[in-house]
């Protein structure tokens, strides 16, 4: 029987002919929402430490990190993908990106690269550098979070939905794969708003999506808002329902790379249910089965 959801594992197997492993690397990148270019506080929901390994600050260069983290995947014979996860890895001058790509290309046995970034940290020159890299597969993970510009302003993103659309189209036209990050339960938004964002992304040339429930993490602006009574996280049942409806709206070829957020140890303040990552995934799977939902069953191609 056909799987109900098209996963990243399935997509990578089609690309590489075998299982692939994303190796998280920390390039010491920054973000215009952190260094003062746009702000210094980060997005409202953001953990100041970012989402990566933190190995750069411990003195590990990219090659040292690669050598440290790849042996298990090598032993399993998996395709190795360098995953620059934390902050905005195309931020800064093009020369920095070019130097970063040179380091990545030199990593032994590398077959793909995946860079986390923002739509306002990409331009034609940077996209051309990425497209020209002699790597079998290049993927950009871009944060959108919401297609509602009022929400983007409320959470301090510093870019618009149109910026995301332009960057996605430029990257896809250059042969790059784009993964969109979307969040449910952002301040001021309900399930309907989240599904509007899913429809917005479904009409763009994206290769994947990551779906996240909004977390209240220690040290974030959202934590202060929550503690003051100004934010209520989405309920677990509502989130599971929202993800199932999102899956129904996404084209079948789009890889659903993540179905819920994964809080780092010690950072989660609320909602408590977000700590039960596997349980939430089981809730989603059960609802997909119960309601006979398959990815793309409610997708309508844009005219």
C-alpha positions as CSV (number, residue, x, y, z in Angstrom):
1,X,0.0,0.0,0.0
2,X,1.3,3.5,-0.8
3,X,2.6,5.4,2.2
4,X,0.4,8.2,3.4
5,X,3.2,10.7,3.6
6,X,6.2,11.3,1.3
7,X,9.2,11.4,3.6
8,X,12.7,12.9,3.3
9,X,14.1,9.4,3.6
10,X,12.1,8.4,0.5
11,X,13.2,11.5,-1.4
12,X,16.9,10.9,-0.5
13,X,16.7,7.3,-1.6
14,X,15.4,8.4,-5.0
15,X,18.3,11.0,-5.3
16,X,21.2,8.9,-3.9
17,X,20.0,5.4,-4.6
18,X,20.5,4.5,-0.9
19,X,19.9,5.9,2.6
20,X,21.5,9.3,3.2
21,X,22.5,11.0,6.5
22,X,22.6,14.7,7.2
23,X,25.7,15.5,9.2
24,X,25.1,18.6,11.3
25,X,27.9,21.1,11.0
26,X,28.4,24.5,12.6
27,X,30.0,27.1,10.4
28,X,29.9,29.9,13.0
29,X,27.3,31.7,10.9
30,X,25.3,34.7,12.2
31,X,21.9,36.2,11.4
32,X,20.7,39.8,10.5
33,X,18.3,39.4,13.5
34,X,21.2,38.8,15.8
35,X,24.1,41.0,14.7
36,X,22.2,44.3,14.6
37,X,21.6,44.5,10.8
38,X,17.9,44.1,11.5
39,X,17.8,43.6,15.2
40,X,19.7,42.0,18.1
41,X,17.0,40.0,19.8
42,X,16.4,37.4,17.1
43,X,12.9,36.2,16.1
44,X,10.4,36.2,18.8
45,X,10.5,32.4,19.1
46,X,14.2,31.9,18.7
47,X,16.7,30.3,21.0
48,X,19.7,32.6,21.2
49,X,22.0,29.6,20.9
50,X,20.5,28.6,17.6
51,X,19.7,25.0,16.6
52,X,23.1,23.5,15.8
53,X,25.7,21.5,17.6
54,X,27.7,24.5,19.0
55,X,31.0,22.8,17.9
56,X,32.3,25.9,16.2
57,X,32.5,27.7,19.5
58,X,34.4,24.8,20.9
59,X,37.1,25.2,18.3
60,X,36.1,22.5,15.8
61,X,36.5,23.5,12.2
62,X,34.2,22.0,9.5
63,X,36.7,19.2,8.7
64,X,37.2,18.3,12.4
65,X,33.4,18.2,12.9
66,X,33.0,16.0,9.8
67,X,35.6,13.6,10.9
68,X,34.0,13.4,14.4
69,X,30.4,12.9,13.3
70,X,30.5,10.8,10.1
71,X,31.9,7.4,11.2
72,X,28.6,5.8,12.1
73,X,27.0,6.8,8.8
74,X,30.1,5.6,6.9
75,X,29.9,2.2,8.6
76,X,26.3,1.9,7.5
77,X,27.3,2.9,3.9
78,X,25.0,5.9,3.8
79,X,25.4,8.9,1.5
80,X,26.9,11.8,3.5
81,X,25.3,15.2,3.4
82,X,26.9,18.2,5.1
83,X,24.1,20.0,7.0
84,X,24.9,23.6,8.0
85,X,21.9,24.0,10.4
86,X,22.3,26.9,12.8
87,X,21.5,30.5,11.9
88,X,21.7,31.9,8.3
89,X,24.6,30.3,6.4
90,X,24.3,32.4,3.3
91,X,24.4,35.6,5.3
92,X,27.2,38.0,4.7
93,X,29.3,38.8,1.5
94,X,29.4,36.3,-1.4
95,X,33.1,35.8,-0.7
96,X,32.3,34.2,2.6
97,X,29.8,31.8,1.0
98,X,32.4,31.0,-1.7
99,X,35.0,30.2,0.9
100,X,32.5,28.1,2.9
101,X,31.6,26.1,-0.2
102,X,35.3,25.5,-0.9
103,X,35.6,24.0,2.6
104,X,32.5,21.8,2.1
105,X,33.6,20.5,-1.3
106,X,36.9,19.4,0.2
107,X,35.2,17.1,2.8
108,X,35.9,13.5,2.0
109,X,33.1,11.5,0.5
110,X,30.6,14.3,0.6
111,X,27.6,13.8,-1.7
112,X,25.3,16.6,-0.8
113,X,25.1,19.9,1.1
114,X,22.1,21.4,2.9
115,X,22.3,25.0,4.2
116,X,19.9,26.6,6.6
117,X,19.2,30.3,5.7
118,X,16.7,33.1,5.2
119,X,15.2,34.4,2.0
120,X,16.6,37.9,2.6
121,X,20.1,36.4,2.8
122,X,20.0,35.1,-0.8
123,X,20.6,36.9,-4.2
124,X,21.4,35.9,-7.7
125,X,25.1,35.9,-7.1
126,X,24.9,33.6,-4.1
127,X,22.4,31.3,-5.8
128,X,24.8,31.0,-8.7
129,X,27.7,30.1,-6.4
130,X,25.5,27.3,-4.8
131,X,24.3,26.0,-8.2
132,X,27.9,25.9,-9.5
133,X,29.2,23.9,-6.6
134,X,30.4,20.4,-7.8
135,X,28.2,18.5,-5.4
136,X,25.6,16.0,-6.4
137,X,22.7,17.5,-4.4
138,X,22.3,21.0,-3.0
139,X,19.4,21.9,-0.7
140,X,18.4,25.2,1.0
141,X,16.4,25.2,4.1
142,X,14.6,28.5,4.3
143,X,12.5,29.8,7.1
144,X,9.2,31.3,6.2
145,X,7.2,30.4,9.3
146,X,4.1,32.3,8.1
147,X,2.8,33.7,4.8
148,X,1.0,36.4,6.7
149,X,3.1,39.6,6.6
150,X,1.4,40.9,9.8
151,X,2.5,37.8,11.6
152,X,6.1,38.0,10.2
153,X,6.2,41.6,11.5
154,X,4.8,40.6,14.9
155,X,7.4,37.9,15.4
156,X,10.3,40.1,14.1
157,X,11.3,38.1,11.1
158,X,12.4,41.1,9.1
159,X,11.3,39.8,5.6
160,X,8.0,39.3,3.8
161,X,6.2,36.3,2.3
162,X,7.0,37.8,-1.1
163,X,10.7,37.7,-0.3
164,X,10.4,34.0,0.4
165,X,8.6,33.4,-2.9
166,X,11.2,35.3,-4.9
167,X,14.1,33.5,-3.3
168,X,12.4,30.1,-3.7
169,X,11.7,30.6,-7.4
170,X,15.3,31.9,-8.0
171,X,16.8,28.9,-6.3
172,X,14.5,26.4,-8.0
173,X,15.2,27.9,-11.4
174,X,18.9,27.4,-10.7
175,X,18.4,23.7,-10.0
176,X,18.6,23.9,-6.2
177,X,16.1,22.2,-3.9
178,X,14.3,24.3,-1.3
179,X,12.8,23.1,2.0
180,X,10.4,25.6,3.6
181,X,10.1,25.9,7.4
182,X,6.5,26.5,8.6
183,X,5.2,27.1,12.1
184,X,1.7,26.4,13.6
185,X,0.5,28.3,16.6
186,X,2.4,31.5,16.1
187,X,1.1,34.5,18.2
188,X,-2.1,35.9,16.7
189,X,-2.6,32.8,14.4
190,X,-4.9,29.8,14.5
191,X,-5.2,26.7,12.5
192,X,-6.8,28.5,9.5
193,X,-3.8,30.9,9.3
194,X,-1.3,28.0,9.3
195,X,-3.2,26.2,6.5
196,X,-3.2,29.5,4.5
197,X,0.6,29.4,4.8
198,X,0.7,25.7,3.7
199,X,-1.4,26.6,0.6
200,X,1.0,29.5,-0.2
201,X,4.0,27.2,0.0
202,X,2.2,24.4,-2.0
203,X,1.9,26.7,-4.9
204,X,5.7,27.4,-5.0
205,X,8.5,25.1,-6.4
206,X,9.6,23.6,-3.0
207,X,11.1,20.2,-2.7
208,X,10.3,19.8,1.0
209,X,8.6,21.3,4.1
210,X,9.4,21.1,7.8
211,X,6.3,21.6,10.0
212,X,6.9,22.9,13.5
213,X,4.7,23.5,16.5
214,X,5.6,26.8,18.1
215,X,7.7,26.3,21.2
216,X,8.1,28.6,24.1
217,X,11.9,28.3,24.8
218,X,13.9,29.8,27.6
219,X,15.5,33.1,26.8
220,X,13.2,33.9,23.9
221,X,11.0,36.9,23.5
222,X,8.1,34.6,23.3
223,X,9.0,33.3,26.8
224,X,8.5,36.8,28.2
225,X,5.2,37.2,26.4
226,X,4.0,33.8,27.6
227,X,5.0,34.4,31.2
228,X,3.1,37.7,31.1
229,X,0.0,35.9,29.9
230,X,0.1,37.3,26.4
231,X,0.5,34.0,24.5
232,X,-1.3,30.6,24.7
233,X,0.4,27.7,22.9
234,X,-1.7,25.5,20.6
235,X,-3.3,22.5,22.1
236,X,-1.8,19.1,21.2
237,X,-5.0,17.8,19.5
238,X,-5.3,21.0,17.5
239,X,-1.7,20.7,16.3
240,X,-2.2,17.0,15.2
241,X,-5.3,18.0,13.3
242,X,-3.5,20.9,11.7
243,X,-0.6,18.8,10.5
244,X,-2.9,16.2,9.0
245,X,-4.8,18.9,7.1
246,X,-1.5,20.4,6.0
247,X,-0.3,17.0,4.6
248,X,-3.6,16.7,2.6
249,X,-2.8,20.1,1.1
250,X,0.8,19.4,0.0
251,X,1.7,18.0,-3.4
252,X,2.7,14.4,-3.3
253,X,6.2,15.1,-4.6
254,X,7.0,17.5,-1.6
255,X,8.9,15.7,1.1
256,X,7.4,16.2,4.6
257,X,10.8,16.3,6.4
258,X,9.5,17.1,9.9
259,X,6.0,16.8,11.4
260,X,6.8,18.5,14.8
261,X,9.4,20.5,16.5
262,X,12.2,18.9,18.5
263,X,13.1,21.0,21.6
264,X,16.7,20.9,22.8
265,X,17.3,19.5,26.3
266,X,16.4,22.0,29.0
267,X,15.0,24.8,26.7
268,X,11.3,24.0,26.6
269,X,9.0,26.1,28.8
270,X,5.7,25.3,27.1
271,X,3.7,23.5,25.9
272,X,4.6,20.5,28.0
273,X,3.2,18.1,25.3
274,X,5.9,19.2,22.9
275,X,8.4,17.1,24.8
276,X,6.6,14.0,23.7
277,X,8.0,14.0,20.1
278,X,7.3,10.3,19.3
279,X,3.9,10.4,20.9
280,X,2.8,13.4,18.8
281,X,4.0,11.6,15.6
282,X,1.9,8.6,16.7
283,X,-1.1,10.9,17.2
284,X,-0.6,12.3,13.7
285,X,-0.2,8.9,12.1
286,X,-3.4,7.6,13.9
287,X,-5.4,10.6,12.7
288,X,-4.1,10.2,9.1
289,X,-5.3,6.5,9.2
290,X,-8.6,7.3,10.9
291,X,-9.5,10.0,8.5
292,X,-8.0,8.2,5.5
293,X,-5.8,11.2,4.6
294,X,-3.0,10.8,2.1
295,X,-0.6,13.5,1.1
296,X,-2.0,15.7,-1.7
297,X,-5.6,14.4,-1.4
298,X,-6.8,18.1,-1.0
299,X,-4.1,19.7,-3.2
300,X,-5.3,21.8,-6.1
301,X,-2.6,22.9,-8.6
302,X,-2.6,26.7,-9.1
303,X,-4.0,27.8,-12.4
